[in-house]
Amino acid sequence: MFRLLKKDVILFLHDRRSVILTFLLPVILITLFAFAYGSIGNYDGRSEPVKLLVTDLDKTKISKEIVYKIDSLQDIITVVSDSLRSKELVIKGEYACALIIYKGFNDSLEYGNTMPVELVFDRSREMEISILQQNLISILMSATGEIMIKKNIEKYLNELFPDEENDFSDEIAGSVINNESNKQVIKWTPIVGIRNDTKLGLIQAVAGTAILMLLFSVAGVGTSILEEKENGTINRLLYSPLKGSTILYSKMLFAFFISILQLTAMFSFAWLILNMDMNVNIPALILMIIATSFAVSSLGICLAAVAKTRQQAQNLSTIIILVMSAIGGSMIPLFIMPPILQKIAILSINYWGIQGFYDIFWRVLPLEGILPKILILMCTGVVLTLASIQLFKKRIMKM
């Protein structure tokens, strides 16, 4: 019995694919998920600071004091911008929200009117918004309440003692604040994801899963080239009038066609069965499907070109696809990842594809707003295609 056990262990250790899939791949994914859920590199339990765009149109001493108090919070980093630019950056997904202090803020406090303050935000950035709800609102309300109460106390003391210099401490104002109910209201305005018929979770599920499964599909197409090399099919084709480049281009075209077909089928299923809203920019959607299919199919062929055998291609493609999907947003929504992984995510094809579909279905951007992601995917496909051609000439067609 123990000899048979020893035999199986030896065979297992000689099977590199089994060893990698059993030990290395789970360790890599566990590490990535641990980073994504904030369990590593965050020992004090605090979240990363939220970058808040701030526009001060009032430009008074009181409004500047409010901005200063917000900037002093550890959980918030303020970035000064104008109102139009702030809204544009939130719509594009570069920031979660923007605080706009409108002209007349000081006068509103003077007369006890509703504060002309608006917070525009992206509904998909729930974690950043929750941090703001816990910190920004309380600070803003207490600061304005403190200012209003100080003004009322100063006015009251000046009326009682007009000839004396009246001064009071922050503790006095604080005690009054605790006994006052602040009726000021901040206007919350979602400017991204405001369409009621668009479901954020459905967009994430369709886009993330579609690109993940598409990568595995085209990796299988690329691996089939090595399988044909091993069983002699390519060798026989090379004896025919066909050129070697024709064989390669046909495989690339087939992978590209399958990619477009698969993405189209997945979005059609989401539309017909899951009631996904397809009343979007159709030309942008078509271009995004083509660009994503080109980049993904090029990667699948390139992975097969890098490997020397079919088994190596399977091992390599499994690791790269799962890692790219983990950091790129297919497995975990990007907006809940820590900043370090969000920066690394740009190296993944999944990231550009998913964000492009987010721009179409969630942010509802025009074509010019989505075009940069389409161009990045197309350029990625071109680079990977050129690399595949050179590698195939050296490793497969040179027989």
C-alpha positions as CSV (number, residue, x, y, z in Angstrom):
1,M,0.0,0.0,0.0
2,F,2.8,2.5,0.9
3,R,4.7,1.6,-2.2
4,L,1.6,2.5,-4.3
5,L,1.3,5.7,-2.3
6,K,4.9,6.5,-3.0
7,K,4.4,5.9,-6.7
8,D,1.4,8.2,-6.8
9,V,3.2,10.9,-5.0
10,I,6.2,10.7,-7.4
11,L,3.9,10.8,-10.4
12,F,2.1,13.8,-8.9
13,L,5.3,15.7,-8.3
14,H,6.4,15.1,-11.8
15,D,3.2,16.5,-13.2
16,R,4.0,20.2,-13.1
17,R,0.5,21.2,-14.1
18,S,-1.1,19.4,-11.1
19,V,1.4,20.8,-8.7
20,I,0.9,24.3,-9.9
21,L,-2.9,24.1,-9.9
22,T,-2.8,22.4,-6.4
23,F,-0.4,24.7,-4.6
24,L,0.8,27.7,-6.5
25,L,-2.4,29.0,-8.0
26,P,-4.5,28.9,-4.8
27,V,-1.7,30.8,-3.0
28,I,-1.7,33.5,-5.6
29,L,-5.5,33.8,-5.6
30,I,-5.7,33.8,-1.8
31,T,-3.1,36.6,-1.7
32,L,-4.9,38.7,-4.2
33,F,-8.3,38.2,-2.5
34,A,-6.7,39.1,0.8
35,F,-5.4,42.3,-0.6
36,A,-8.8,43.0,-2.3
37,Y,-10.7,42.6,1.0
38,G,-8.2,44.7,2.9
39,S,-6.8,42.0,5.2
40,I,-3.2,42.7,4.1
41,G,-1.3,46.0,4.5
42,N,-4.0,47.6,6.6
43,Y,-3.1,46.6,10.1
44,D,-4.8,49.4,11.9
45,G,-8.2,48.4,10.4
46,R,-8.7,51.8,8.7
47,S,-9.8,52.2,5.2
48,E,-7.8,54.1,2.6
49,P,-8.7,57.9,2.5
50,V,-11.3,58.9,0.1
51,K,-10.4,61.6,-2.5
52,L,-13.1,64.2,-2.4
53,L,-13.4,66.9,-5.1
54,V,-14.2,70.2,-3.5
55,T,-15.5,73.3,-5.2
56,D,-15.8,76.5,-3.1
57,L,-17.8,79.0,-5.1
58,D,-18.6,81.2,-2.1
59,K,-14.9,81.8,-1.2
60,T,-15.7,83.4,2.1
61,K,-14.0,82.9,5.4
62,I,-16.6,80.5,6.6
63,S,-16.6,78.4,3.5
64,K,-12.8,78.2,3.6
65,E,-13.0,77.1,7.2
66,I,-15.4,74.4,6.2
67,V,-13.0,73.1,3.5
68,Y,-10.1,73.2,6.0
69,K,-12.1,71.2,8.6
70,I,-12.9,68.6,5.9
71,D,-9.3,68.4,4.8
72,S,-8.2,67.8,8.3
73,L,-10.0,64.5,8.5
74,Q,-7.8,61.4,8.2
75,D,-10.4,59.5,6.1
76,I,-10.7,62.3,3.4
77,I,-8.3,63.9,1.1
78,T,-9.7,67.0,-0.6
79,V,-8.8,68.0,-4.2
80,V,-9.8,71.5,-5.2
81,S,-11.5,71.8,-8.6
82,D,-14.2,73.8,-10.4
83,S,-17.8,72.6,-10.4
84,L,-18.0,71.6,-14.1
85,R,-14.7,69.8,-14.0
86,S,-15.7,68.1,-10.7
87,K,-18.9,66.7,-12.2
88,E,-17.1,65.6,-15.3
89,L,-14.5,63.6,-13.3
90,V,-17.2,61.9,-11.2
91,I,-19.1,60.9,-14.4
92,K,-16.0,59.5,-15.9
93,G,-15.4,57.4,-12.7
94,E,-12.1,59.0,-11.7
95,Y,-13.6,60.2,-8.4
96,A,-16.4,58.9,-6.3
97,C,-18.0,62.3,-5.4
98,A,-17.6,66.0,-5.4
99,L,-18.7,68.6,-2.8
100,I,-19.9,71.9,-4.2
101,I,-20.3,74.9,-1.9
102,Y,-22.4,77.4,-3.9
103,K,-22.3,81.2,-3.8
104,G,-24.4,82.5,-1.0
105,F,-23.3,79.9,1.6
106,N,-22.2,82.6,4.1
107,D,-25.4,84.5,3.6
108,S,-27.5,81.4,4.2
109,L,-25.8,80.8,7.5
110,E,-26.4,84.4,8.5
111,Y,-30.1,84.2,7.9
112,G,-30.5,80.5,9.0
113,N,-31.6,79.3,5.6
114,T,-30.9,75.9,4.0
115,M,-27.2,75.6,3.1
116,P,-26.5,75.8,-0.7
117,V,-24.2,72.7,-0.5
118,E,-24.5,69.8,-2.9
119,L,-22.7,66.5,-3.0
120,V,-22.7,64.8,-6.4
121,F,-21.7,61.2,-6.5
122,D,-21.4,57.9,-8.3
123,R,-23.9,55.4,-6.9
124,S,-21.6,52.5,-7.6
125,R,-18.9,53.7,-5.2
126,E,-20.6,52.6,-2.1
127,M,-17.6,52.2,0.1
128,E,-16.3,55.7,-0.5
129,I,-19.8,57.1,0.0
130,S,-20.3,55.2,3.3
131,I,-17.0,56.8,4.6
132,L,-18.3,60.2,3.6
133,Q,-21.6,59.5,5.4
134,Q,-19.7,58.7,8.6
135,N,-17.3,61.6,8.5
136,L,-18.1,64.3,6.0
137,I,-21.6,65.0,7.0
138,S,-21.0,65.1,10.8
139,I,-18.1,67.5,10.3
140,L,-19.9,69.7,7.9
141,M,-23.0,69.9,10.0
142,S,-21.2,70.5,13.3
143,A,-18.9,73.1,11.7
144,T,-21.8,75.1,10.3
145,G,-23.7,74.7,13.5
146,E,-20.8,75.9,15.5
147,I,-20.4,78.9,13.2
148,M,-24.1,79.8,13.4
149,I,-24.2,79.5,17.2
150,K,-21.1,81.6,17.6
151,K,-22.6,84.3,15.5
152,N,-25.8,84.2,17.6
153,I,-23.9,84.3,20.9
154,E,-21.8,87.2,19.7
155,K,-24.8,89.1,18.5
156,Y,-26.6,88.4,21.8
157,L,-23.6,89.4,24.0
158,N,-23.0,92.5,21.9
159,E,-26.6,93.6,22.5
160,L,-26.4,93.0,26.3
161,F,-22.9,94.5,26.7
162,P,-22.3,96.9,23.8
163,D,-19.3,98.6,25.5
164,E,-17.4,95.4,26.4
165,E,-15.2,93.1,24.4
166,N,-17.1,89.8,24.4
167,D,-15.2,86.5,24.0
168,F,-16.2,82.9,24.6
169,S,-14.6,79.6,24.3
170,D,-15.3,76.7,21.9
171,E,-16.5,74.6,24.9
172,I,-19.4,77.1,25.4
173,A,-20.3,76.8,21.8
174,G,-20.0,73.1,21.8
175,S,-22.3,72.7,24.8
176,V,-24.9,74.8,23.0
177,I,-24.5,72.7,19.8
178,N,-25.1,69.5,21.6
179,N,-28.5,70.9,22.8
180,E,-29.5,72.3,19.4
181,S,-31.0,70.3,16.5
182,N,-29.4,71.2,13.2
183,K,-31.9,71.4,10.5
184,Q,-29.5,72.2,7.7
185,V,-29.7,69.7,4.8
186,I,-27.0,68.8,2.2
187,K,-28.4,68.1,-1.2
188,W,-27.3,64.6,-2.4
189,T,-27.3,64.2,-6.2
190,P,-26.4,61.0,-7.9
191,I,-25.1,61.9,-11.4
192,V,-23.9,58.4,-12.3
193,G,-26.3,55.4,-12.3
194,I,-29.4,57.6,-12.1
195,R,-31.3,55.4,-14.5
196,N,-33.7,53.2,-12.5
197,D,-33.8,50.4,-15.1
198,T,-30.0,49.9,-15.0
199,K,-28.8,47.4,-12.4
200,L,-25.2,47.7,-11.2
201,G,-24.8,44.1,-10.1
202,L,-26.1,42.8,-13.4
203,I,-23.6,44.9,-15.3
204,Q,-20.7,43.6,-13.2
205,A,-21.9,40.0,-13.5
206,V,-22.3,40.1,-17.3
207,A,-19.2,42.1,-18.1
208,G,-16.9,40.4,-15.6
209,T,-18.1,36.9,-16.3
210,A,-18.2,37.4,-20.1
211,I,-14.5,38.5,-20.3
212,L,-13.4,35.8,-17.9
213,M,-15.0,33.0,-19.8
214,L,-13.9,34.5,-23.1
215,L,-10.3,34.3,-22.0
216,F,-10.6,30.6,-21.3
217,S,-12.3,30.1,-24.7
218,V,-9.7,31.7,-26.8
219,A,-6.9,30.1,-24.7
220,G,-8.4,26.8,-25.8
221,V,-8.3,27.9,-29.4
222,G,-4.6,28.9,-29.0
223,T,-3.8,25.6,-27.3
224,S,-5.4,23.7,-30.2
225,I,-2.5,25.0,-32.4
226,L,0.0,23.2,-30.2
227,E,-2.2,20.1,-30.2
228,E,-2.2,20.1,-34.0
229,K,1.6,20.5,-34.0
230,E,2.0,17.5,-31.7
231,N,-0.2,15.2,-33.7
232,G,1.4,16.3,-37.0
233,T,-1.6,18.2,-38.5
234,I,0.3,21.4,-39.0
235,N,3.2,19.5,-40.4
236,R,1.0,18.0,-43.1
237,L,-0.6,21.4,-43.8
238,L,2.9,22.9,-44.4
239,Y,3.5,20.4,-47.2
240,S,0.4,21.7,-48.9
241,P,0.3,24.9,-51.1
242,L,-0.8,26.8,-48.0
243,K,1.6,29.2,-46.5
244,G,2.5,29.0,-42.8
245,S,1.3,32.5,-42.2
246,T,-2.1,31.6,-43.6
247,I,-2.5,28.9,-41.0
248,L,-1.7,31.3,-38.2
249,Y,-3.9,34.0,-39.5
250,S,-6.8,31.6,-39.9
251,K,-6.4,30.6,-36.2
252,M,-6.3,34.3,-35.2
253,L,-9.4,35.0,-37.3
254,F,-11.2,32.1,-35.8
255,A,-10.4,33.1,-32.2
256,F,-11.5,36.7,-33.1
257,F,-14.8,35.4,-34.6
258,I,-15.5,33.2,-31.6
259,S,-14.8,36.0,-29.2
260,I,-17.3,38.4,-31.0
261,L,-19.9,35.6,-31.1
262,Q,-19.5,34.7,-27.5
263,L,-19.7,38.3,-26.2
264,T,-22.7,39.0,-28.4
265,A,-24.4,35.9,-27.2
266,M,-23.8,36.8,-23.5
267,F,-25.1,40.3,-23.8
268,S,-28.1,39.1,-25.8
269,F,-28.9,36.6,-23.1
270,A,-28.6,39.3,-20.4
271,W,-31.0,41.4,-22.5
272,L,-33.6,38.8,-23.3
273,I,-33.6,36.7,-20.1
274,L,-32.2,39.0,-17.3
275,N,-33.9,42.2,-18.6
276,M,-30.6,44.1,-19.0
277,D,-31.3,47.5,-20.4
278,M,-29.9,47.7,-23.9
279,N,-31.2,51.2,-24.6
280,V,-27.6,52.4,-24.8
281,N,-25.1,53.8,-27.3
282,I,-25.2,50.8,-29.7
283,P,-22.3,52.0,-31.9
284,A,-20.1,52.3,-28.8
285,L,-21.2,48.9,-27.6
286,I,-20.4,47.3,-31.0
287,L,-16.9,48.9,-31.1
288,M,-16.3,47.9,-27.5
289,I,-17.2,44.2,-28.2
290,I,-14.9,44.3,-31.3
291,A,-12.0,45.9,-29.3
292,T,-12.4,43.5,-26.4
293,S,-12.6,40.5,-28.6
294,F,-9.5,41.5,-30.5
295,A,-7.5,42.0,-27.4
296,V,-8.6,38.8,-25.7
297,S,-8.2,36.6,-28.8
298,S,-4.7,38.1,-29.4
299,L,-3.8,37.2,-25.8
300,G,-5.0,33.6,-26.2
301,I,-3.0,33.1,-29.4
302,C,0.1,34.8,-27.8
303,L,-0.1,32.5,-24.7
304,A,0.0,29.5,-27.0
305,A,2.9,31.0,-28.9
306,V,5.0,31.5,-25.7
307,A,4.6,27.8,-24.7
308,K,6.5,25.0,-26.2
309,T,4.0,22.2,-25.5
310,R,0.2,22.0,-25.1
311,Q,0.6,21.2,-21.4
312,Q,2.7,24.3,-20.8
313,A,0.2,26.4,-22.7
314,Q,-2.6,25.1,-20.4
315,N,-0.7,25.7,-17.3
316,L,0.4,29.2,-18.3
317,S,-3.0,30.3,-19.6
318,T,-4.8,29.1,-16.4
319,I,-2.5,31.1,-14.1
320,I,-2.5,34.2,-16.2
321,I,-6.2,34.3,-16.9
322,L,-7.2,33.7,-13.2
323,V,-4.7,36.3,-12.0
324,M,-5.7,38.9,-14.6
325,S,-9.4,38.2,-13.8
326,A,-8.8,38.6,-10.1
327,I,-7.0,42.0,-10.3
328,G,-9.0,43.2,-13.3
329,G,-12.4,43.1,-11.8
330,S,-13.9,39.9,-13.1
331,M,-14.0,38.2,-9.8
332,I,-14.1,41.2,-7.4
333,P,-15.7,44.5,-8.3
334,L,-12.8,47.0,-8.8
335,F,-14.4,49.7,-6.6
336,I,-14.2,47.6,-3.4
337,M,-10.5,46.9,-4.0
338,P,-7.7,48.8,-2.2
339,P,-5.9,51.6,-4.2
340,I,-2.8,49.5,-4.8
341,L,-4.8,46.8,-6.6
342,Q,-6.8,49.4,-8.5
343,K,-3.5,50.7,-9.8
344,I,-2.2,47.3,-10.8
345,A,-5.5,46.5,-12.5
346,I,-4.6,48.6,-15.5
347,L,-2.2,45.9,-16.6
348,S,-5.2,43.5,-17.1
349,I,-7.3,43.3,-20.3
350,N,-10.2,42.5,-18.0
351,Y,-9.9,46.0,-16.5
352,W,-10.2,47.9,-19.7
353,G,-13.0,45.7,-21.0
354,I,-15.1,45.9,-17.8
355,Q,-14.6,49.6,-17.4
356,G,-15.5,50.2,-21.0
357,F,-18.8,48.3,-20.5
358,Y,-19.4,50.3,-17.3
359,D,-18.9,53.5,-19.3
360,I,-21.6,52.3,-21.7
361,F,-24.2,50.8,-19.4
362,W,-23.6,52.6,-16.1
363,R,-22.0,55.9,-16.7
364,V,-23.8,56.3,-20.1
365,L,-20.8,58.2,-21.6
366,P,-20.8,59.3,-25.3
367,L,-18.5,57.6,-27.8
368,E,-15.7,60.1,-27.3
369,G,-15.7,59.2,-23.6
370,I,-15.3,55.5,-24.3
371,L,-12.9,55.8,-27.2
372,P,-9.7,55.9,-25.0
373,K,-10.5,52.4,-23.6
374,I,-11.3,51.1,-27.1
375,L,-8.0,52.4,-28.4
376,I,-6.1,50.8,-25.5
377,L,-7.7,47.5,-26.2
378,M,-7.0,47.7,-29.9
379,C,-3.4,48.7,-29.3
380,T,-3.0,45.8,-26.9
381,G,-4.4,43.4,-29.5
382,V,-1.9,44.8,-32.1
383,V,1.1,44.4,-29.9
384,L,0.1,40.8,-28.9
385,T,-0.6,39.9,-32.5
386,L,2.8,41.1,-33.7
387,A,4.4,39.2,-30.8
388,S,2.5,36.0,-31.7
389,I,3.6,36.2,-35.3
390,Q,7.2,36.4,-34.4
391,L,7.0,33.6,-31.8
392,F,5.1,31.3,-34.1
393,K,7.7,31.7,-36.8
394,K,10.4,30.6,-34.4
395,R,8.6,27.8,-32.5
396,I,5.8,26.3,-34.7
397,M,6.2,27.2,-38.4
398,K,9.9,26.5,-38.4
399,M,9.8,22.7,-38.9
